[in-house]
Amino acid sequence: MKLRKVMSLAVVAATGVMLAGQTAMAAEVSENTPDQDVQQKIVLEKTEEVVPTYTVDVPATVTLSKDAQNLSFSMNLENHENFIPDGKKISVVIESAGYPTELNKFAVWDSRNLQEASYEIYYSDAMAGGRYSIGDEIVSWEGSDWGTQNRRIKALDYDNIKPGNYSGVINYSISLTDK
């Protein structure tokens, strides 16, 4: 029985020495060979940072009328645990507006009757007349702020607009910018 325990300890000790030799590198240096080259493998593993993804929805169509309509902009964080980085904001800017050949004013065009109608965009009914201009930031979101923001849009001088089918566009730029 004692012999079995001694043999077991010897096997365990021998295995430990063999494993230690496999995991560690050794170089023999002596007076005859003062230098020994040893190559060590270096590994770096870096995972990609999670980059927050933002989705901004702008309505494809808005209908102008005598009464102001909501012009809705919605921003959604794809992963609600990631916020807009400090010092940054998601910004929506009016790049241009109008109709073909006239993308520098808030106007729509009736190509059949060759007529133009103007409109305005403003923050809220309490601020009617406080119009946005081309080049203005119309909405923005910061930090963990997300959701829908409404602005107002309505035809100007509606009673004097001649009947017709008017159309036009508003072009926006959407970007992550500094505050």
HUVEN-V80887 format. One record per pair of residues at least 24 apart in sequence whose ideal C-beta (glycine too) atoms are under 8 Angstrom apart, sorted by the first residue. I is the first residue (numbers start at 1). J is the second residue. D is the distance in whole Angstrom. If there is no record, write none. Layout:
# HUVEN-V80887
I/J/D, I/J/D
This chain:
# HUVEN-V80887
50/79/7, 50/82/6, 52/77/6, 52/78/7, 52/79/7, 52/82/4, 52/83/7, 52/84/7, 52/85/8, 53/77/8, 53/78/4, 53/79/7, 54/78/7, 54/84/7, 54/90/5, 54/141/8, 54/176/7, 56/90/7, 56/92/6, 56/174/5, 58/92/7, 58/172/6, 58/174/8, 62/153/6, 64/108/7, 64/117/7, 64/119/5, 64/153/7, 64/154/7, 64/155/4, 64/166/7, 65/154/7, 65/155/6, 65/158/7, 66/154/7, 66/155/6, 66/158/4, 66/159/8, 67/154/7, 68/125/6, 68/128/7, 68/152/4, 68/153/7, 68/154/4, 69/152/7, 69/153/6, 69/154/7, 70/150/5, 70/151/8, 70/152/7, 70/153/8, 71/121/6, 71/150/7, 71/151/5, 71/152/7, 71/153/5, 72/148/6, 72/149/7, 72/150/5, 73/138/7, 73/139/5, 73/148/7, 73/149/5, 73/150/8, 73/151/7, 74/147/7, 74/148/4, 74/149/8, 75/141/5, 75/146/5, 75/147/7, 75/149/8, 76/146/6, 77/144/8, 77/146/5, 80/146/8, 83/143/6, 83/144/5, 84/141/6, 84/142/6, 84/143/6, 84/144/8, 84/145/7, 84/176/7, 85/176/8, 86/143/8, 87/178/6, 87/179/6, 88/142/8, 88/176/6, 88/177/7, 88/178/6, 88/179/7, 89/140/5, 89/141/6, 89/142/5, 89/176/7, 89/177/6, 89/178/8, 89/179/5, 90/140/6, 90/141/5, 90/142/8, 90/174/7, 90/175/8, 90/176/6, 91/137/5, 91/139/8, 91/140/5, 91/174/7, 91/175/6, 91/176/8, 91/177/5, 92/137/7, 92/138/5, 92/139/5, 92/140/7, 92/172/5, 92/173/7, 92/174/5, 93/135/7, 93/136/7, 93/137/5, 93/138/7, 93/172/7, 93/173/5, 93/174/8, 93/175/8, 94/121/8, 94/132/6, 94/133/7, 94/134/5, 94/135/7, 94/136/6, 94/138/6, 94/170/6, 94/171/8, 94/172/6, 95/134/7, 95/135/8, 95/171/4, 95/172/6, 95/173/5, 96/134/6, 96/169/8, 96/170/8, 96/171/5, 97/134/6, 97/168/7, 97/169/7, 97/170/5, 97/171/7, 98/168/6, 98/169/7, 99/167/7, 99/168/4, 99/169/7, 103/169/8, 103/171/7, 104/134/7, 105/134/8, 106/131/8, 106/134/8, 106/170/8, 107/168/6, 108/166/4, 108/167/6, 108/168/4, 109/166/6, 109/167/7, 109/168/6, 110/162/8, 110/164/3, 110/165/6, 110/166/5, 110/167/8, 112/164/7, 112/165/7, 113/162/7, 113/164/5, 115/161/8, 115/162/5, 115/164/6, 115/166/7, 116/166/8, 117/155/6, 117/156/8, 117/161/5, 117/166/5, 118/155/7, 118/156/5, 118/157/7, 119/153/6, 119/154/6, 119/155/5, 119/156/6, 120/153/7, 120/154/6, 120/156/6, 121/151/6, 121/152/7, 121/153/5, 122/151/7, 122/152/5, 122/153/8, 123/151/6, 123/152/7, 124/151/8, 124/152/6, 125/152/6, 128/152/7, 138/172/7, 142/179/7
